[in-house]
Amino acid sequence: MDLFDAIINRRTTNTAFADKKVTKEHTDLLIKMSSHCPSHFNSQPWGFILVEDETVIKGIAKIAGDSMTQLMDDGRFWKQYRKYFRFSEEETEQSGDGIHLDHLPAYLKPFAKSIFSEAGGKIISRFRVSKILGGDEEKLVATSPLLFVILLTKDEYKKEELSGFYSVISMGAVIQTLWLVTTAIGMGMQFISTPGEIPGNWKKISEMLKVPEDYEMMAIFRMGYIDPKVKRPVIDWTSSQRKSISELAFRNKFGNHIEEK
Ligand SMILES: Cc1cc2nc3c(=O)[nH]c(=O)nc-3n(C[C@H](O)[C@H](O)[C@H](O)COP(=O)(O)O)c2cc1C
């Protein structure tokens, strides 16, 4: 797959992966390609843990599912991320950003928008929305053949220092490289970020993986081979739309919009 195709076709995988182990050839490839990412003074501040042990994956899945349910139940998720949700093609095309909740069970469709309103809490508990999303999250993670965990060494990742900012930039390069490589070899990946929204749960996972004191656990991804036949989760979204060139870029100074040809 050529590079530009990989960039355009790269997508977050919201569905389950094929029931197939990731080959050693591919896990080595993911690590090798990541090691070629840029870092300040070539400091390579990363560490990677590849979790393939089903018991550990199931343990992390439970925490991820519980985190999703808790975030939904206490309403934090809706309040914090309401601005990113889109409910129609028109809204999605118009904004060119956000995530389009285009897959909802029929009984929830009439309430889609109000779920995100102040009154949303009642609807969420009446239709057990948080349990559905939490249950799906746990299943998606538990059935993933590989979890790819990114660490940063605290020698470089000092939050109050420039090296901390630089380390995060180089981690971003690793994440995009992983995403392009997985796309090019027929794999997919998805962030598992809900545990990160509940500090106690993130710490639990970090301890399960024996992350030492001098490293910080920064990001967890579920990975596997794409199975085009797999069913979408009960509540699902798409987010392939992007802002236009003229919205994003200016020539010579801010405000001089660059027009698309
Ligand atoms: C910092 C960060 C956190 C994210 N967390 C999640 C997540 O918890 N679950 C998820 O499905 N996608 C997550 N994503 C992926 C974004 O939702 C996705 O990149 C965006 O909607 C664009 O869709 P695409 O990746 O398919 O192009 C995250 C992305 C970033 C950069």
PDBQT file of the ligand as one rigid body, heavy atoms in Angstrom, charges set to zero:
ROOT
HETATM    1  C1  LIG A 301      -5.545  11.433  22.247  1.00  0.00    +0.000 C 
HETATM    2  C2  LIG A 301      -6.606  10.602  21.529  1.00  0.00    +0.000 A 
HETATM    3  C3  LIG A 301      -7.518   9.820  22.264  1.00  0.00    +0.000 A 
HETATM    4  C4  LIG A 301      -8.444   9.022  21.596  1.00  0.00    +0.000 A 
HETATM    5  N1  LIG A 301      -9.287   8.227  22.320  1.00  0.00    +0.000 NA
HETATM    6  C5  LIG A 301     -10.123   7.396  21.660  1.00  0.00    +0.000 A 
HETATM    7  C6  LIG A 301     -10.948   6.455  22.359  1.00  0.00    +0.000 A 
HETATM    8  O1  LIG A 301     -10.958   6.371  23.561  1.00  0.00    +0.000 OA
HETATM    9  N2  LIG A 301     -11.748   5.627  21.638  1.00  0.00    +0.000 N 
HETATM   10  C7  LIG A 301     -11.763   5.681  20.273  1.00  0.00    +0.000 A 
HETATM   11  O2  LIG A 301     -12.473   4.899  19.664  1.00  0.00    +0.000 OA
HETATM   12  N3  LIG A 301     -10.997   6.551  19.571  1.00  0.00    +0.000 NA
HETATM   13  C8  LIG A 301     -10.182   7.381  20.235  1.00  0.00    +0.000 A 
HETATM   14  N4  LIG A 301      -9.387   8.230  19.536  1.00  0.00    +0.000 N 
HETATM   15  C9  LIG A 301      -9.456   8.210  18.050  1.00  0.00    +0.000 C 
HETATM   16  C10 LIG A 301     -10.271   9.384  17.551  1.00  0.00    +0.000 C 
HETATM   17  O3  LIG A 301     -11.609   9.292  17.972  1.00  0.00    +0.000 OA
HETATM   18  C11 LIG A 301     -10.172   9.348  16.005  1.00  0.00    +0.000 C 
HETATM   19  O4  LIG A 301      -8.798   9.462  15.649  1.00  0.00    +0.000 OA
HETATM   20  C12 LIG A 301     -10.955  10.472  15.341  1.00  0.00    +0.000 C 
HETATM   21  O5  LIG A 301     -12.316  10.321  15.626  1.00  0.00    +0.000 OA
HETATM   22  C13 LIG A 301     -10.737  10.428  13.818  1.00  0.00    +0.000 C 
HETATM   23  O6  LIG A 301     -11.135   9.177  13.329  1.00  0.00    +0.000 OA
HETATM   24  P1  LIG A 301     -10.098   8.228  12.545  1.00  0.00    +0.000 P 
HETATM   25  O7  LIG A 301      -9.007   7.866  13.509  1.00  0.00    +0.000 OA
HETATM   26  O8  LIG A 301     -10.921   7.042  12.127  1.00  0.00    +0.000 OA
HETATM   27  O9  LIG A 301      -9.583   9.032  11.370  1.00  0.00    +0.000 OA
HETATM   28  C14 LIG A 301      -8.474   9.040  20.173  1.00  0.00    +0.000 A 
HETATM   29  C15 LIG A 301      -7.575   9.829  19.421  1.00  0.00    +0.000 A 
HETATM   30  C16 LIG A 301      -6.639  10.603  20.100  1.00  0.00    +0.000 A 
HETATM   31  C17 LIG A 301      -5.616  11.397  19.270  1.00  0.00    +0.000 C 
ENDROOT
TORSDOF 0
